[in-house]
Amino acid sequence: MHSDSRIQAEKLLDFVAAVYVTHGVPEDEARLAADTLVQADLWGHQSHGVMRLAWYVARLRSGAMRAAADPHLVIDAGALAVVDGRDSMGQVLAARAADEAVRRAKAHGIGVVAVRNSNHFGTAMYFTRRAAREGCVAFLSTNASPAMAPWGGREKRVGNNPWSIAAPAGEHAPMVLDIANTVVARGKVYLARQKGQKIPLGWAIDHEGEPTTDPLAALSGIILPMGEHKGYGIAVMMDVLSGVLTGSNFGTSVRGPYQSEHKSGAGHLMIALDIAAFQPLAEFEVRMGKLIAELKSGRLANGATEILYPGELEARNDVENRAKGLVLPPDTLSALRELAGVRANCRFELK
């Protein structure tokens, strides 16, 4: 396959799911995990797309991540549940947490599911949007392996600890925010390395504490927090919610998806608010439409052509990429071919 070839999303989804199945993941869980990766590419977030498949497969092969989900309900307290993920795939656990939070929210107005001993789950908005489709406003936080220093420090002690909020918006695509608390997600630095590109100044410092445009130096150094001390503070509090509160690992004890030999210990906190418990869903959607109209009708800044609301760009990318197909970086294609077993004459191949 040439690097400029376009791949249809459904074909890529079938391929990724097949890779997971050959590594012991049950069909339905494989399909879900594959969809999270392909969907990230469709949204335009290649840093969290199929580029990561090889990392997850390496963890399955080493036994650091359980192939078939086997979570255990630790606490069942009406609107609240605590789940021990037992090192199952983060994508599967996060999807189940989202569904369970929605179920409890429909009964109690709010549903809270804490997950401990999980793994990296990819793109947080995949799961908050899942709850938004069911008429909920959703919040999801997770912790991650250390990527940045405490404000004023030079050693990695804090993960980028991303979080997402999503809400339905009637005739519009859901309004959704999904951000890491670093200036940029570490996956974007890996993507730049894969593409042979420099990173912008301000993303990271090297191990000597100097600003760098070299992705390799950034990965061995420190990714900087967004908003300086504010990003650091938010990241720490997301670790409180995701790790300390859930009973999972926190701080430097969390391991990342690219550390194939180590159990992750990542924790998540999923909260769903049933909109109907606050006001009729139709009324909420009208109000959301008015908010979006107000945002988009403002005067444009110099050089700007349009105002977008959070989540709108991803929704547009999804439509375009589904119609035209996805273009993947050459290194990603090479990794996928290797996973396909081209050299080993495996039964499936990405063409």
Phi, psi and omega in degrees: 000134177280153184296338181264006178288145178260140182246131177289139186301319184294322178293318178295320178299315178300318182296310182297318178299320180296322177299314179298316182301319181293347177254021171093002180280130178303151188306312183293322178289324177298318180296319179296310182299321178295319182296324179297322180288312181295321179298321177299318176297320179297324179285349182096011180256072183296339178297340180241015183267212186294350172306330186273354185304315182299325178296314181294320179297319179299323179289324175294317181295323182281343184087002178293333179238133182286133183288316180255124184300136180218062182285158180233130178282114183272316180226132176232101187230060176070256181285350188234142175220147172239128185239132171267114184285346178052042175067023177286170181299132182299323181297318181292316180295319181293321178295317179294323178296319178297314181295320180290322177297319177296315180301316180290325178295323179295334179270329189236357184091329177221143176229130182233125178233119176260134181239128176244161177055051179253200178221171176306133184249005177089234186268118185298326183294340176301323186270324176291324174296328178300318178285325179298326178297339181262016177082029180240153162269130189235146175231137177219130175235155174212158172254169187212169179294155184304131180229337182223165180269154168302147182303122183099354181253177180230006180243143180294121178222347189231133174283168175284343166042066186291163179209160183216146171230135179223148178214142175293153184224035175065239182286348179268160170298152182307146171276126185212136175244134177218108184221148166269164183264002168273167177305325181210148176296143182300331178301330179289331176288318175300319180296318178298319177298317181297324180274356182071031183252154172281158175258156179293149171299142180102350177280322190203165170237154180277184185292348175268358180086015181259144177302144183218152172249004181269117182299326178295317178294326179293318182291329176273348178259232186224130172281136186276149178286149173289147176058027177055238184296335182291316178297321177299313181297317179296317180300317180296317181291329175292330175289325175300313181291315190276326186251301184296310183293320184284345185086015180263186175292160178208166178059227185283356181274354178276134179250148185269170184291340180271359176262085195293337186266354188246139172294144190281306185074014179294148177238156180225152171230118181248128178233129176239132176248120180284112184302323182298340177283343180260319183191163177303138182303318180300321179294317178300316182294325175296316179296321176297319178300321179292320178298315180298316180298321180294318179298314188281346183269000181290160178293140184280144173287160179303129179089346180276149179247344184194152172256128179250145173268159183302126180097346183291319181297317179299319179297321178292316179301320181301312180299313183293315183289329176293324181284317187266337187096163183263143172251120183253148178298150181306318181295325176295317178298320179296318179295321179293320178298321180294319177295328180291345180078032180304318181287337181259010181054046178293166189283347176232152184212140177273118182241000000 
